[in-house]
Amino acid sequence: MAKRKIIRIDNDKCTGCGLCVPNCAEGALQIIDGKARLISDLFCDGLGACLGHCPEAAITVEEREAEPYNERLVMEKNIIPAGHNTIRAHLLHLRDHGAMDLLQEAFAVVREHGMDPKEIVHGKPEDDACGCGDHGKKEHHDHGHHHGHGGGCPGSKVVDIKKGMHGNADKGRTPSAPTGKLESELKNWPVQIHLASPYAPYFKEADIVIIADCVAYAYAETHREFIKDKVVLIGCPKLDDAAAYVDKISEIIRAGKPKSIKVVRMEVPCCGGMIEIVKQAIKNSGEVMPFETVTISIDGRKL
């Protein structure tokens, strides 16, 4: 067996809620004895479609020895028999994660079954193929099914913010007033977690703020409120290597012994992984320090 990325389930955190199961179109997860279980390495592609659906952040992606993922087996055993919508969700999942080799293999299997993959991806889902009885209703795509709005992950769901997602998104906002040229409050470089040196002098006894990538685009006051007078790190817990983040942040803490750490995350569930990353890093470092979190909504509010 070779090393590859594959999901890991923390049994202590898992409550057996089952939210991850329908969002794994590959059929790698089942609820057994009240806990989510990875039933086969062969079925898990390691791309993490299930991550954003765990309210307890019990699922992470790690690199370990595992049986090679088998796209053809997944397609034949789990995807094709489940019908049009599951096929479409799986193809979009592979596309959105840049797994182009697997996508081409999946296309080949779809064609072997007499279907046009492009028609599946761009066409309309079959009526009530998921069995919920709500096709045709505007609300149907908010059920959390694996439809074509980013593979079912709330963090990838398409939202027109100006039209509102919590009622009227502009309601209660104070109109922006001209304030002259804004100045950057950033005082350290690099800021990406993977690029940062744990031994950089600015980490020494600093107040560190770890900001999820999307925050700066959603929250207009990011520089003034979160970056000013802080040492900044940025990253994405869903798309980047979480284990590497834990190791890097842990070493930063050991070497620099910062005064405090603040995590600023988005409201989408997958972004909660940043909190777990930092908690684990603090634990691994053996240090004790103040730790707080701030959550930003997609429409730019501090929650």
ZADO-1210 file (C-alpha; in nm, 4 decimals, padded with zeros to 6 digits):
<atoms>
<atom x="00.0000" y="00.0000" z="00.0000" code="MET" pos="1"/>
<atom x="00.1137" y="00.3529" z="-00.0766" code="ALA" pos="2"/>
<atom x="00.0586" y="00.6708" z="00.1211" code="LYS" pos="3"/>
<atom x="-00.2272" y="00.8917" z="00.0034" code="ARG" pos="4"/>
<atom x="-00.4846" y="01.1373" z="00.1370" code="LYS" pos="5"/>
<atom x="-00.7866" y="00.9748" z="00.2956" code="ILE" pos="6"/>
<atom x="-01.0425" y="01.0797" z="00.5559" code="ILE" pos="7"/>
<atom x="-01.0040" y="01.0132" z="00.9270" code="ARG" pos="8"/>
<atom x="-01.2992" y="01.0004" z="01.1687" code="ILE" pos="9"/>
<atom x="-01.2478" y="01.1002" z="01.5307" code="ASP" pos="10"/>
<atom x="-01.4686" y="00.8540" z="01.7207" code="ASN" pos="11"/>
<atom x="-01.4668" y="01.0700" z="02.0332" code="ASP" pos="12"/>
<atom x="-01.6146" y="01.3644" z="01.8426" code="LYS" pos="13"/>
<atom x="-01.8499" y="01.1716" z="01.6146" code="CYS" pos="14"/>
<atom x="-02.2096" y="01.1735" z="01.7414" code="THR" pos="15"/>
<atom x="-02.3439" y="00.9443" z="01.4697" code="GLY" pos="16"/>
<atom x="-02.5728" y="01.2164" z="01.3307" code="CYS" pos="17"/>
<atom x="-02.5263" y="01.0785" z="00.9786" code="GLY" pos="18"/>
<atom x="-02.5036" y="01.4134" z="00.7988" code="LEU" pos="19"/>
<atom x="-02.1807" y="01.3034" z="00.6313" code="CYS" pos="20"/>
<atom x="-02.3263" y="00.9856" z="00.4790" code="VAL" pos="21"/>
<atom x="-02.5569" y="01.1284" z="00.2066" code="PRO" pos="22"/>
<atom x="-02.2839" y="01.3736" z="00.1100" code="ASN" pos="23"/>
<atom x="-02.0390" y="01.0962" z="00.0263" code="CYS" pos="24"/>
<atom x="-02.1640" y="00.9961" z="-00.3155" code="ALA" pos="25"/>
<atom x="-01.8779" y="00.7489" z="-00.3381" code="GLU" pos="26"/>
<atom x="-02.0422" y="00.5317" z="-00.0703" code="GLY" pos="27"/>
<atom x="-01.7395" y="00.5223" z="00.1575" code="ALA" pos="28"/>
<atom x="-01.9289" y="00.6097" z="00.4785" code="LEU" pos="29"/>
<atom x="-02.1908" y="00.4273" z="00.6833" code="GLN" pos="30"/>
<atom x="-02.3297" y="00.4692" z="01.0333" code="ILE" pos="31"/>
<atom x="-02.2364" y="00.1532" z="01.2248" code="ILE" pos="32"/>
<atom x="-02.2895" y="00.1080" z="01.5988" code="ASP" pos="33"/>
<atom x="-02.3819" y="00.4734" z="01.6329" code="GLY" pos="34"/>
<atom x="-02.0666" y="00.6114" z="01.4681" code="LYS" pos="35"/>
<atom x="-01.9667" y="00.7137" z="01.1160" code="ALA" pos="36"/>
<atom x="-01.7299" y="00.4549" z="00.9718" code="ARG" pos="37"/>
<atom x="-01.5099" y="00.4506" z="00.6628" code="LEU" pos="38"/>
<atom x="-01.6138" y="00.1134" z="00.5233" code="ILE" pos="39"/>
<atom x="-01.3480" y="00.0863" z="00.2523" code="SER" pos="40"/>
<atom x="-01.0307" y="00.2699" z="00.1560" code="ASP" pos="41"/>
<atom x="-01.1144" y="00.1774" z="-00.2030" code="LEU" pos="42"/>
<atom x="-01.4210" y="00.4032" z="-00.1972" code="PHE" pos="43"/>
<atom x="-01.2681" y="00.7144" z="-00.0349" code="CYS" pos="44"/>
<atom x="-01.1105" y="00.9565" z="-00.2831" code="ASP" pos="45"/>
<atom x="-00.9690" y="01.1771" z="-00.0051" code="GLY" pos="46"/>
<atom x="-01.1147" y="01.4951" z="-00.1586" code="LEU" pos="47"/>
<atom x="-01.3305" y="01.5641" z="00.1466" code="GLY" pos="48"/>
<atom x="-01.6876" y="01.6176" z="00.0218" code="ALA" pos="49"/>
<atom x="-01.8057" y="01.5059" z="00.3672" code="CYS" pos="50"/>
<atom x="-01.5943" y="01.7555" z="00.5661" code="LEU" pos="51"/>
<atom x="-01.8314" y="02.0494" z="00.5548" code="GLY" pos="52"/>
<atom x="-02.1274" y="01.8435" z="00.6734" code="HIS" pos="53"/>
<atom x="-01.9922" y="01.7321" z="01.0113" code="CYS" pos="54"/>
<atom x="-02.1166" y="01.9709" z="01.2829" code="PRO" pos="55"/>
<atom x="-01.8601" y="01.8311" z="01.5280" code="GLU" pos="56"/>
<atom x="-01.5574" y="01.8644" z="01.2940" code="ALA" pos="57"/>
<atom x="-01.4978" y="01.4931" z="01.3537" code="ALA" pos="58"/>
<atom x="-01.3807" y="01.4293" z="00.9976" code="ILE" pos="59"/>
<atom x="-01.0416" y="01.5399" z="00.8705" code="THR" pos="60"/>
<atom x="-00.8186" y="01.4452" z="00.5793" code="VAL" pos="61"/>
<atom x="-00.4868" y="01.2825" z="00.6614" code="GLU" pos="62"/>
<atom x="-00.2076" y="01.1202" z="00.4658" code="GLU" pos="63"/>
<atom x="-00.1495" y="00.7561" z="00.5515" code="ARG" pos="64"/>
<atom x="-00.0992" y="00.4153" z="00.3978" code="GLU" pos="65"/>
<atom x="-00.4224" y="00.3067" z="00.2339" code="ALA" pos="66"/>
<atom x="-00.5478" y="00.0948" z="-00.0500" code="GLU" pos="67"/>
<atom x="-00.5525" y="00.2933" z="-00.3753" code="PRO" pos="68"/>
<atom x="-00.8833" y="00.4639" z="-00.4510" code="TYR" pos="69"/>
<atom x="-01.0652" y="00.2781" z="-00.7304" code="ASN" pos="70"/>
<atom x="-01.2738" y="00.5154" z="-00.9423" code="GLU" pos="71"/>
<atom x="-01.4118" y="00.2433" z="-01.1674" code="ARG" pos="72"/>
<atom x="-01.5222" y="00.0304" z="-00.8716" code="LEU" pos="73"/>
<atom x="-01.6896" y="00.3319" z="-00.7100" code="VAL" pos="74"/>
<atom x="-01.8707" y="00.4180" z="-01.0319" code="MET" pos="75"/>
<atom x="-01.9872" y="00.0604" z="-01.0977" code="GLU" pos="76"/>
<atom x="-02.0857" y="-00.0312" z="-00.7409" code="LYS" pos="77"/>
<atom x="-02.2168" y="00.2936" z="-00.5902" code="ASN" pos="78"/>
<atom x="-02.2513" y="00.5841" z="-00.8335" code="ILE" pos="79"/>
<atom x="-02.4197" y="00.4424" z="-01.1460" code="ILE" pos="80"/>
<atom x="-02.6834" y="00.2368" z="-00.9541" code="PRO" pos="81"/>
<atom x="-02.7812" y="00.5445" z="-00.7503" code="ALA" pos="82"/>
<atom x="-02.9054" y="00.7316" z="-01.0562" code="GLY" pos="83"/>
<atom x="-02.8686" y="01.0556" z="-01.2481" code="HIS" pos="84"/>
<atom x="-02.8359" y="01.3012" z="-00.9591" code="ASN" pos="85"/>
<atom x="-02.5673" y="01.1009" z="-00.7801" code="THR" pos="86"/>
<atom x="-02.3713" y="01.0613" z="-01.1033" code="ILE" pos="87"/>
<atom x="-02.3938" y="01.4348" z="-01.1617" code="ARG" pos="88"/>
<atom x="-02.2905" y="01.5175" z="-00.8044" code="ALA" pos="89"/>
<atom x="-01.9904" y="01.2851" z="-00.8272" code="HIS" pos="90"/>
<atom x="-01.8724" y="01.4292" z="-01.1586" code="LEU" pos="91"/>
<atom x="-01.9059" y="01.7849" z="-01.0260" code="LEU" pos="92"/>
<atom x="-01.7234" y="01.6831" z="-00.7099" code="HIS" pos="93"/>
<atom x="-01.4261" y="01.5562" z="-00.9094" code="LEU" pos="94"/>
<atom x="-01.4285" y="01.8596" z="-01.1369" code="ARG" pos="95"/>
<atom x="-01.4496" y="02.1137" z="-00.8535" code="ASP" pos="96"/>
<atom x="-01.1529" y="01.9529" z="-00.6757" code="HIS" pos="97"/>
<atom x="-00.9385" y="01.9452" z="-00.9888" code="GLY" pos="98"/>
<atom x="-00.9231" y="01.5627" z="-00.9962" code="ALA" pos="99"/>
<atom x="-00.9143" y="01.5583" z="-01.3754" code="MET" pos="100"/>
<atom x="-00.7634" y="01.2105" z="-01.4180" code="ASP" pos="101"/>
<atom x="-01.0395" y="01.0600" z="-01.2053" code="LEU" pos="102"/>
<atom x="-01.2977" y="01.2694" z="-01.3890" code="LEU" pos="103"/>
<atom x="-01.1881" y="01.1338" z="-01.7265" code="GLN" pos="104"/>
<atom x="-01.2055" y="00.7789" z="-01.5895" code="GLU" pos="105"/>
<atom x="-01.5554" y="00.8475" z="-01.4569" code="ALA" pos="106"/>
<atom x="-01.6577" y="00.9899" z="-01.7955" code="PHE" pos="107"/>
<atom x="-01.5431" y="00.6673" z="-01.9604" code="ALA" pos="108"/>
<atom x="-01.7552" y="00.4537" z="-01.7277" code="VAL" pos="109"/>
<atom x="-02.0588" y="00.6754" z="-01.7835" code="VAL" pos="110"/>
<atom x="-02.0191" y="00.6388" z="-02.1597" code="ARG" pos="111"/>
<atom x="-01.9905" y="00.2607" z="-02.1235" code="GLU" pos="112"/>
<atom x="-02.3353" y="00.2695" z="-01.9637" code="HIS" pos="113"/>
<atom x="-02.4820" y="00.4497" z="-02.2633" code="GLY" pos="114"/>
<atom x="-02.4930" y="00.7989" z="-02.1132" code="MET" pos="115"/>
<atom x="-02.3391" y="01.1280" z="-02.2179" code="ASP" pos="116"/>
<atom x="-02.1393" y="01.2730" z="-01.9243" code="PRO" pos="117"/>
<atom x="-02.1604" y="01.6282" z="-02.0585" code="LYS" pos="118"/>
<atom x="-02.5364" y="01.5977" z="-02.0818" code="GLU" pos="119"/>
<atom x="-02.5482" y="01.4751" z="-01.7222" code="ILE" pos="120"/>
<atom x="-02.3322" y="01.7613" z="-01.5937" code="VAL" pos="121"/>
<atom x="-02.5085" y="02.0394" z="-01.7872" code="HIS" pos="122"/>
<atom x="-02.8582" y="01.8945" z="-01.8186" code="GLY" pos="123"/>
<atom x="-03.1490" y="01.9026" z="-01.5759" code="LYS" pos="124"/>
<atom x="-03.1675" y="01.6494" z="-01.2896" code="PRO" pos="125"/>
<atom x="-03.4267" y="01.3769" z="-01.3260" code="GLU" pos="126"/>
<atom x="-03.7601" y="01.4461" z="-01.1625" code="ASP" pos="127"/>
<atom x="-03.7479" y="01.3412" z="-00.7990" code="ASP" pos="128"/>
<atom x="-03.4491" y="01.1125" z="-00.8547" code="ALA" pos="129"/>
<atom x="-03.3485" y="01.1569" z="-00.4925" code="CYS" pos="130"/>
<atom x="-03.6912" y="01.0539" z="-00.3673" code="GLY" pos="131"/>
<atom x="-03.7681" y="01.3581" z="-00.1529" code="CYS" pos="132"/>
<atom x="-04.0773" y="01.4561" z="-00.3501" code="GLY" pos="133"/>
<atom x="-03.9851" y="01.8237" z="-00.3664" code="ASP" pos="134"/>
<atom x="-03.8456" y="01.8687" z="-00.7169" code="HIS" pos="135"/>
<atom x="-03.9859" y="02.1732" z="-00.8847" code="GLY" pos="136"/>
<atom x="-03.9949" y="02.3653" z="-00.5576" code="LYS" pos="137"/>
<atom x="-03.7615" y="02.6588" z="-00.5151" code="LYS" pos="138"/>
<atom x="-03.6491" y="02.5264" z="-00.1772" code="GLU" pos="139"/>
<atom x="-03.5483" y="02.1840" z="-00.3028" code="HIS" pos="140"/>
<atom x="-03.1813" y="02.2656" z="-00.3489" code="HIS" pos="141"/>
<atom x="-03.1498" y="02.3752" z="00.0126" code="ASP" pos="142"/>
<atom x="-03.2155" y="02.0266" z="00.1460" code="HIS" pos="143"/>
<atom x="-02.8484" y="01.9386" z="00.1561" code="GLY" pos="144"/>
<atom x="-02.8769" y="01.6843" z="-00.1231" code="HIS" pos="145"/>
<atom x="-02.5811" y="01.6278" z="-00.3499" code="HIS" pos="146"/>
<atom x="-02.7030" y="01.8464" z="-00.6369" code="HIS" pos="147"/>
<atom x="-02.5176" y="02.0772" z="-00.8712" code="GLY" pos="148"/>
<atom x="-02.4477" y="02.3732" z="-00.6449" code="HIS" pos="149"/>
<atom x="-02.0960" y="02.2747" z="-00.5522" code="GLY" pos="150"/>
<atom x="-02.1401" y="01.9076" z="-00.4629" code="GLY" pos="151"/>
<atom x="-02.3720" y="01.9701" z="-00.1673" code="GLY" pos="152"/>
<atom x="-02.1209" y="02.1534" z="00.0515" code="CYS" pos="153"/>
<atom x="-02.2657" y="02.4674" z="00.2174" code="PRO" pos="154"/>
<atom x="-01.9316" y="02.6395" z="00.1618" code="GLY" pos="155"/>
<atom x="-01.9717" y="02.5971" z="-00.2162" code="SER" pos="156"/>
<atom x="-02.3418" y="02.6802" z="-00.2429" code="LYS" pos="157"/>
<atom x="-02.4164" y="02.9561" z="-00.4929" code="VAL" pos="158"/>
<atom x="-02.5638" y="03.2623" z="-00.3201" code="VAL" pos="159"/>
<atom x="-02.6543" y="03.6017" z="-00.4667" code="ASP" pos="160"/>
<atom x="-02.5782" y="03.8108" z="-00.1591" code="ILE" pos="161"/>
<atom x="-02.7345" y="04.1292" z="-00.2954" code="LYS" pos="162"/>
<atom x="-03.0655" y="03.9459" z="-00.3234" code="LYS" pos="163"/>
<atom x="-03.0229" y="03.8348" z="00.0343" code="GLY" pos="164"/>
<atom x="-02.9613" y="03.5108" z="00.2127" code="MET" pos="165"/>
<atom x="-03.0852" y="03.6132" z="00.5587" code="HIS" pos="166"/>
<atom x="-03.3800" y="03.8150" z="00.4335" code="GLY" pos="167"/>
<atom x="-03.2471" y="04.1389" z="00.2863" code="ASN" pos="168"/>
<atom x="-02.8681" y="04.1327" z="00.3090" code="ALA" pos="169"/>
<atom x="-02.8516" y="04.5143" z="00.3096" code="ASP" pos="170"/>
<atom x="-03.1059" y="04.5566" z="00.5881" code="LYS" pos="171"/>
<atom x="-02.9568" y="04.7165" z="00.8967" code="GLY" pos="172"/>
<atom x="-02.6341" y="04.8143" z="00.7262" code="ARG" pos="173"/>
<atom x="-02.5008" y="05.1675" z="00.7448" code="THR" pos="174"/>
<atom x="-02.4157" y="05.2975" z="00.3957" code="PRO" pos="175"/>
<atom x="-02.0425" y="05.3235" z="00.3415" code="SER" pos="176"/>
<atom x="-01.9041" y="05.6750" z="00.3573" code="ALA" pos="177"/>
<atom x="-01.5923" y="05.7948" z="00.1746" code="PRO" pos="178"/>
<atom x="-01.2994" y="05.7859" z="00.4155" code="THR" pos="179"/>
<atom x="-01.0092" y="05.8658" z="00.1860" code="GLY" pos="180"/>
<atom x="-00.7372" y="05.6228" z="00.0882" code="LYS" pos="181"/>
<atom x="-00.7222" y="05.3131" z="00.3078" code="LEU" pos="182"/>
<atom x="-00.3849" y="05.1920" z="00.4314" code="GLU" pos="183"/>
<atom x="-00.2853" y="04.8290" z="00.4823" code="SER" pos="184"/>
<atom x="-00.2454" y="04.7257" z="00.8462" code="GLU" pos="185"/>
<atom x="-00.0366" y="04.4202" z="00.7583" code="LEU" pos="186"/>
<atom x="00.3005" y="04.4140" z="00.9340" code="LYS" pos="187"/>
<atom x="00.4395" y="04.0661" z="00.8572" code="ASN" pos="188"/>
<atom x="00.5139" y="03.8593" z="00.5467" code="TRP" pos="189"/>
<atom x="00.4549" y="03.5890" z="00.4324" code="PRO" pos="190"/>
<atom x="00.1060" y="03.5342" z="00.5655" code="VAL" pos="191"/>
<atom x="00.0119" y="03.1944" z="00.4164" code="GLN" pos="192"/>
<atom x="00.0541" y="02.9272" z="00.6842" code="ILE" pos="193"/>
<atom x="00.2493" y="02.6904" z="00.4582" code="HIS" pos="194"/>
<atom x="00.4984" y="02.9667" z="00.3697" code="LEU" pos="195"/>
<atom x="00.5524" y="03.1070" z="00.7184" code="ALA" pos="196"/>
<atom x="00.8774" y="03.0341" z="00.9035" code="SER" pos="197"/>
<atom x="00.8105" y="02.9188" z="01.2604" code="PRO" pos="198"/>
<atom x="01.1262" y="03.1001" z="01.3671" code="TYR" pos="199"/>
<atom x="01.0407" y="03.4422" z="01.2229" code="ALA" pos="200"/>
<atom x="01.1149" y="03.7044" z="01.4906" code="PRO" pos="201"/>
<atom x="00.7717" y="03.8666" z="01.4639" code="TYR" pos="202"/>
<atom x="00.6070" y="03.5562" z="01.6172" code="PHE" pos="203"/>
<atom x="00.7973" y="03.6113" z="01.9446" code="LYS" pos="204"/>
<atom x="00.5399" y="03.6852" z="02.2185" code="GLU" pos="205"/>
<atom x="00.2994" y="03.8166" z="01.9534" code="ALA" pos="206"/>
<atom x="-00.0766" y="03.8341" z="01.9331" code="ASP" pos="207"/>
<atom x="-00.1437" y="03.6064" z="01.6358" code="ILE" pos="208"/>
<atom x="-00.4622" y="03.6143" z="01.4285" code="VAL" pos="209"/>
<atom x="-00.5293" y="03.3205" z="01.1961" code="ILE" pos="210"/>
<atom x="-00.7767" y="03.4251" z="00.9297" code="ILE" pos="211"/>
<atom x="-00.9612" y="03.1916" z="00.6938" code="ALA" pos="212"/>
<atom x="-00.8966" y="03.2918" z="00.3340" code="ASP" pos="213"/>
<atom x="-01.2511" y="03.4053" z="00.2515" code="CYS" pos="214"/>
<atom x="-01.2890" y="03.6380" z="00.5511" code="VAL" pos="215"/>
<atom x="-01.1041" y="03.9290" z="00.3922" code="ALA" pos="216"/>
<atom x="-01.3476" y="03.9291" z="00.0997" code="TYR" pos="217"/>
<atom x="-01.6619" y="03.8953" z="00.3094" code="ALA" pos="218"/>
<atom x="-01.5814" y="04.1306" z="00.5994" code="TYR" pos="219"/>
<atom x="-01.5022" y="04.4881" z="00.4997" code="ALA" pos="220"/>
<atom x="-01.3352" y="04.5800" z="00.8301" code="GLU" pos="221"/>
<atom x="-01.0819" y="04.2948" z="00.8252" code="THR" pos="222"/>
<atom x="-00.7723" y="04.5161" z="00.8196" code="HIS" pos="223"/>
<atom x="-00.8898" y="04.7625" z="01.0818" code="ARG" pos="224"/>
<atom x="-01.0481" y="04.5121" z="01.3165" code="GLU" pos="225"/>
<atom x="-00.8425" y="04.1935" z="01.2843" code="PHE" pos="226"/>
<atom x="-00.5071" y="04.2715" z="01.1202" code="ILE" pos="227"/>
<atom x="-00.4051" y="04.5964" z="01.2918" code="LYS" pos="228"/>
<atom x="-00.1332" y="04.5401" z="01.5535" code="ASP" pos="229"/>
<atom x="-00.1465" y="04.1626" z="01.5000" code="LYS" pos="230"/>
<atom x="00.0763" y="03.9030" z="01.3354" code="VAL" pos="231"/>
<atom x="-00.1326" y="03.7450" z="01.0608" code="VAL" pos="232"/>
<atom x="-00.1563" y="03.3948" z="00.9161" code="LEU" pos="233"/>
<atom x="-00.4088" y="03.2877" z="00.6529" code="ILE" pos="234"/>
<atom x="-00.5256" y="02.9523" z="00.5180" code="GLY" pos="235"/>
<atom x="-00.8169" y="02.7340" z="00.4114" code="CYS" pos="236"/>
<atom x="-00.8961" y="02.4304" z="00.6303" code="PRO" pos="237"/>
<atom x="-01.0932" y="02.2583" z="00.3535" code="LYS" pos="238"/>
<atom x="-00.8667" y="02.2945" z="00.0510" code="LEU" pos="239"/>
<atom x="-00.5245" y="02.2884" z="00.2170" code="ASP" pos="240"/>
<atom x="-00.3317" y="02.0212" z="00.4093" code="ASP" pos="241"/>
<atom x="-00.4778" y="02.0309" z="00.7612" code="ALA" pos="242"/>
<atom x="-00.2126" y="01.8032" z="00.9104" code="ALA" pos="243"/>
<atom x="00.0644" y="02.0264" z="00.7754" code="ALA" pos="244"/>
<atom x="-00.1144" y="02.3284" z="00.9215" code="TYR" pos="245"/>
<atom x="-00.1230" y="02.1626" z="01.2643" code="VAL" pos="246"/>
<atom x="00.2497" y="02.0884" z="01.2505" code="ASP" pos="247"/>
<atom x="00.3442" y="02.4383" z="01.1324" code="LYS" pos="248"/>
<atom x="00.1275" y="02.6257" z="01.3833" code="ILE" pos="249"/>
<atom x="00.2446" y="02.3977" z="01.6646" code="SER" pos="250"/>
<atom x="00.6072" y="02.4781" z="01.5829" code="GLU" pos="251"/>
<atom x="00.5279" y="02.8507" z="01.5634" code="ILE" pos="252"/>
<atom x="00.3802" y="02.8289" z="01.9132" code="ILE" pos="253"/>
<atom x="00.6737" y="02.6320" z="02.0531" code="ARG" pos="254"/>
<atom x="00.9335" y="02.8645" z="01.9008" code="ALA" pos="255"/>
<atom x="00.7633" y="03.2009" z="01.9427" code="GLY" pos="256"/>
<atom x="00.5524" y="03.1464" z="02.2537" code="LYS" pos="257"/>
<atom x="00.2895" y="03.3977" z="02.1372" code="PRO" pos="258"/>
<atom x="00.0744" y="03.5829" z="02.3891" code="LYS" pos="259"/>
<atom x="-00.2560" y="03.4885" z="02.2261" code="SER" pos="260"/>
<atom x="-00.4187" y="03.3353" z="01.9173" code="ILE" pos="261"/>
<atom x="-00.7444" y="03.4436" z="01.7558" code="LYS" pos="262"/>
<atom x="-00.9134" y="03.2490" z="01.4746" code="VAL" pos="263"/>
<atom x="-01.1406" y="03.4375" z="01.2357" code="VAL" pos="264"/>
<atom x="-01.3510" y="03.1984" z="01.0290" code="ARG" pos="265"/>
<atom x="-01.6491" y="03.2020" z="00.7949" code="MET" pos="266"/>
<atom x="-01.9872" y="03.0692" z="00.9054" code="GLU" pos="267"/>
<atom x="-01.9829" y="02.7723" z="00.6631" code="VAL" pos="268"/>
<atom x="-01.9288" y="02.4390" z="00.8433" code="PRO" pos="269"/>
<atom x="-01.6088" y="02.3434" z="00.6619" code="CYS" pos="270"/>
<atom x="-01.4405" y="02.6591" z="00.7919" code="CYS" pos="271"/>
<atom x="-01.4833" y="02.5274" z="01.1460" code="GLY" pos="272"/>
<atom x="-01.1921" y="02.2996" z="01.0688" code="GLY" pos="273"/>
<atom x="-00.9579" y="02.5936" z="01.1299" code="MET" pos="274"/>
<atom x="-01.0624" y="02.6005" z="01.4951" code="ILE" pos="275"/>
<atom x="-00.9852" y="02.2306" z="01.5340" code="GLU" pos="276"/>
<atom x="-00.6500" y="02.2760" z="01.3589" code="ILE" pos="277"/>
<atom x="-00.5444" y="02.5510" z="01.6001" code="VAL" pos="278"/>
<atom x="-00.6731" y="02.3662" z="01.9072" code="LYS" pos="279"/>
<atom x="-00.4732" y="02.0586" z="01.8087" code="GLN" pos="280"/>
<atom x="-00.1664" y="02.2721" z="01.7371" code="ALA" pos="281"/>
<atom x="-00.1840" y="02.4341" z="02.0815" code="ILE" pos="282"/>
<atom x="-00.2254" y="02.0921" z="02.2413" code="LYS" pos="283"/>
<atom x="00.0707" y="01.9498" z="02.0501" code="ASN" pos="284"/>
<atom x="00.2893" y="02.2459" z="02.1418" code="SER" pos="285"/>
<atom x="00.2435" y="02.1876" z="02.5145" code="GLY" pos="286"/>
<atom x="00.1884" y="02.5617" z="02.5662" code="GLU" pos="287"/>
<atom x="-00.1082" y="02.7355" z="02.7304" code="VAL" pos="288"/>
<atom x="-00.2397" y="03.0658" z="02.5976" code="MET" pos="289"/>
<atom x="-00.5570" y="03.2710" z="02.5444" code="PRO" pos="290"/>
<atom x="-00.7540" y="03.1480" z="02.2441" code="PHE" pos="291"/>
<atom x="-01.0694" y="03.2964" z="02.0912" code="GLU" pos="292"/>
<atom x="-01.2730" y="03.2683" z="01.7729" code="THR" pos="293"/>
<atom x="-01.4765" y="03.5107" z="01.5634" code="VAL" pos="294"/>
<atom x="-01.7279" y="03.4005" z="01.2992" code="THR" pos="295"/>
<atom x="-01.8162" y="03.6039" z="00.9905" code="ILE" pos="296"/>
<atom x="-02.1338" y="03.5504" z="00.7885" code="SER" pos="297"/>
<atom x="-02.1308" y="03.5120" z="00.4117" code="ILE" pos="298"/>
<atom x="-02.3097" y="03.8455" z="00.3774" code="ASP" pos="299"/>
<atom x="-02.0417" y="04.0272" z="00.5774" code="GLY" pos="300"/>
<atom x="-02.1688" y="04.0390" z="00.9367" code="ARG" pos="301"/>
<atom x="-01.9857" y="03.9451" z="01.2539" code="LYS" pos="302"/>
<atom x="-02.1896" y="03.6741" z="01.4253" code="LEU" pos="303"/>
</atoms>
